[in-house]
Amino acid sequence: MKFLGRLRGTGTLVSGDETIGPAEYDLDGYTTRPGEVVASGELRMPAVDLQRCFGQHDLRLLGSDGRVLHLRFSGKHSESHGDAAHIDVTDGLPPAKDWRH
């Protein structure tokens, strides 16, 4: 596994056709094998909106930069405190060559 760098931004979290709300993200990117990029990090949004997300499927973060990140929560609902939760992203990430250290 090789560290690629950080990816930060803002966007809107959606589940299916439902808009959940605005969010900020801070991700660390890695390559796990040639051509495969994964990331994990923190998602921040108002606590009331964040609580609505747990158990949802097809979660996507529509980034203000046009990127669409498919994500899942890597912690349990009971581990979510306040306005932040840990997430994993495996789809929609830039290729390894486009990350900055």
N, C-alpha and C positions, 0 to 999 in steps of 0.2 A: 504494500500500500504506500502510495507516494502523495504527500501533501501538495496541493496545487495552489492554494491561496484562499482568500476570503471573497465572499459575494454578499453585498449588502444592498438593501433597497426597500421600496415601499410598493404597495399594490392593494388589490381587493381580493379577499378570500371568498370563494364560491364553492358550493356543493351542488352538483347537478346544475339545475337552472336557478337555484336560490342564491342570492347575494347575501353573504353573512356580514361583511363589513370591511373597513380599511385595516391594513396590517403593515407591520414592519418586519423585516427578516434580516438575520445575520447568520451566514452559513460558512462552514469550512468545507472546501472541496478536496476530493481525493480520487486518484485512479486506483482501481482494484486489480485491473488487468488491462492490457492494451485496448484502447478504445472505449473503456467503460469508466464513466465518471459518476461518482456519487457524492452526496453532501449531507451534512447534518448540522443542526444549529438551533437557533432560537427564533420563535415567532412571537411577536408582541401585538396585542390588540386589546380593546376594552374587555375587561374580565367577563362581562355579561355575554359578549359575542363569542369569546373564546370557549366558554362553558357549553355553548350551543354546538360547537364543532365536534366534540368527542362523540364517537359512535357514528359519525357521518362517513359516507363513502364518496369517492370521486371528488376529493378535495383538491382544488386548484387555486394557486395564487396567480392572479393576473397582474403581472408586474407593470409598474408605470413606464418601464422601458420596453414593453411589448412582449416580454418573456412570459411563458406560461409554465409554472412549476407545479408538477404533480407531487403531492406530499401526503404523509401520514404522520400521526402523532406517535412518537416512540415511547412515551410514558403513559402511565395509567391516568384515568380521569382524576382519581384521588390525589395524584402527585402534582396536578396543576395548581399553582398558587398565583392568584392575582391575574396579572395581565400578560404572563409569559408561559410558553410551553416549549418542550423540546420536540423537534420534527426531523424526519428523514426525507430526503428528496432523491428520486432516482430517474426522473424524466423531466425534460425541459431545460436541463443544465447546458451551459456552453461547453464546447469541446476543450480538452485539456490544454491545448495551445493558447486558448483565449483567457486563461486565468492569470492573475497577477499575484506574485508572492508578497 
